[in-house]
């Protein structure tokens, strides 16, 4: 009445245009729909102890991967408004992959065991310690390897890793038990001064840097600073 400027219902006559204040629905439109959605499944992480890994180090043995599930919801709507959402079906479409992390338990010691391993991967001794070409050959030479990896013969601390006249790239390792070993003519070095190394660790690659006539390792041993014959220890 107010919005049409009328004071009496009887004033409405045929042909009048009337304004309606608001629409109101007297029927409820109810609908039920099913909605299917893909959802992520998180993966678990498990740890496993490993005595081949050094204490304090971790390594992912198996990378974790999220899975997926297909989730079906039943949704009830009334006049377009959601009044109820119910989960009715869940189906794993891709199982997640558990992440496996190895935790090292191997004790790290910089003290040598006193028993030497071989500093190369195979190969033969091509020159021993002794007089050679009018000078004294202080160590032994190892050559003829198919894999040029150079390994530390025992646990220890790297006390030098750099270029030295005649020796080329040279690594010196103190085994912290009076014994020191040197590895010379290396093509490359994978340790630095101060590093702790474990018997058998890769420290570099065999090469022919410095005064050298071919690819080989020149290996020297010292005991309390005095040159030793490496053959006594290998
Ligand atoms: Zn030599």
Boltz pocket constraint, residues with backbone or C-beta under 6 A from the ligand:
constraints:
  - pocket:
      binder: B
      contacts: [[A, 127], [A, 137], [A, 139], [A, 140], [A, 141], [A, 217], [A, 218], [A, 219]]
      max_distance: 6.0
